[in-house]
Structure formats: structure tokens, C-alpha cells
Amino acid sequence: MIKKTLVLAITFTSLYLVSCKKERSCLCSTTFTSTGYSPYTVSTTEKLDSKTTKKTAERICSQTEKQLGKNHTDYLSGNEKVSVSCALK
């Protein structure tokens, strides 16, 4: 009887831990480089909704990377370079 109870307790605990909602976030790093200056990197983290699936979160990070790259092109005068990379964490 004790073995059965112990096995059931371990089983339910395992299921509970596996079914916990994942905390997902998108970590983006933007690096600015210009001739004659040291590179400057800015990192940002955006928390995603806990109901977001991994596949959707990856798409959000990919789209964020593209959008951040486009946002900086208007401010470049020629000798600067901006690189953006985003990853799911």
C-alpha cells in the first residue's frame, strides 16, 4: 500500500512539473559599429505571454529581429553598421 501511494505521489508530482507553463522571453542584442569608434552593444529582453507556444515565440523573436534591423536603417549616414540578433530564452 505504501509503495502504491509513493508511486502515485511521484507520478502526480512529475506530471505537475512537466505541465507547468514555460516562462519564455526574447533576448535581442543590437550592435552599432562605426569607423573610428568601438562597437556598442545594447541588449533587451521582452517577456512573452506564458500561453505562447515555443513555435509562436520563435516566430515572434524572428519578426522582432527583422523589425529592429529595419528601424535602424533610417538613422545610418553611411559609415555605420547595425547588426541585430534575437533568440528565444
Order of alpha helices (4+ residues) and beta strands (2+ residues): alpha-beta-beta-alpha-beta
